[in-house]
Amino acid sequence: MADRPISLLLASGPSKGCRNSGHFLRAFETEGYVSCVDPSIEPGFEKIVIYVDDADVPTHAARSLQNGMWTSKLGDEEDIEHATLRVVECLVYGTAKAYLKRPI
């Protein structure tokens, strides 16, 4: 199974003009992810969350870690780890909207 970084999937997602959360969910499905109802950590699964702005345009993503934390890439800065998804919600990164998972 391909394992492209989340930031690459966001950057190379559907062409401009059709970028919305639905298009990005389908792009992640090509990487083996399926929709799930919440971000709770599940043993044996990697989860991601898609953040969107007020226009439903994907702006950011975070990936679960097996230690129960989340990891995010903040622009060109280093990856960060955070305990909650809300900690990165803001005008720049949007709000958490969709949750996906795949087996690891």
N, C-alpha and C positions, 0 to 999 in steps of 0.2 A: 504494500500500500504506500502511495506517495505520502511524504511528510513534509510539505512545504510550511515554512514559518507563517504564523497568522498574519504578520505584517505584510508578507508577500502576497497572501491571498487578498487582503484588503486593498493593496496597491494595484494588483493585477486583476481585480474583480471585473464584473461586467462593465462594458463601455460607459463612458459618461453619458448622461441622458436617460439611462435606465437603471441607475444605481438606487436601489432601495433595499430594505432589509430582506424582502422576499428573494431578490436576486442573489444576495449574499448567502442566504440560507441554502439555496440550491448549489452555489459554488462550494460551500463547505460539505454538502452531501457528496460531491464528487471525491472528497477526501476521506469518506467513510463515516462522517458524522450524521447523526439523526437528531431530530428535535427531541427535547425532554422538557419536563414541566418546571424544574427548578434547578438552582445551581448547587444543591447539596452534593457533597463529595460522595461518590460511590466507588467502593473498592473494585478494581479491575477496569475502570473507565477513566478516560481523560475528558474533561468538560471544557467548553469554551462559552463565553458570553459575548454577544454582539451589542455594542453601544450604538445608539443612533441620536441624531439631533432632532429638533422639532419638526423637520421636514421628512423624517424617517430615512435619512441618509446615514449609512453606517460611517462611524467616525473612529471607532476604537474596538479592540477586542482584548479579552483577558483569557488566560488558560489556567486550568487547575493544576496544582502540584499534588503529589501523593502525600505530602506532609500537611495537607489541609489548607495551605495558602494558595494564593493566586499570583500569577506573574503577568506583567504588562510591559510593553515597550513604549516609552514616552518620547515620541519623536525620535530625534537622533541621539537621545540620552541612553544611558544603560538601562537594562531591564530592571524592574523593581519587583519586589514581592509585597503583597498586601493581604491582610486578613479578611477584608470584606470587599465586595464589589462596589459599594457606595463610595469608598474612599477616593476613587478616581472620577466619579461623576462630577461634571462641571460643564460650563458653556463650551469649552474646547472639545472635550471627549464625549459629551452627551450623557445619556442615561442608559442603563442596562435594559435591554428589551427582549432578546431571544437567547435561549440556552440550548446547547447541543452537546452530544456526547458521542464517543466512539470507544470501542474496546482497546485496551493497551496490551 
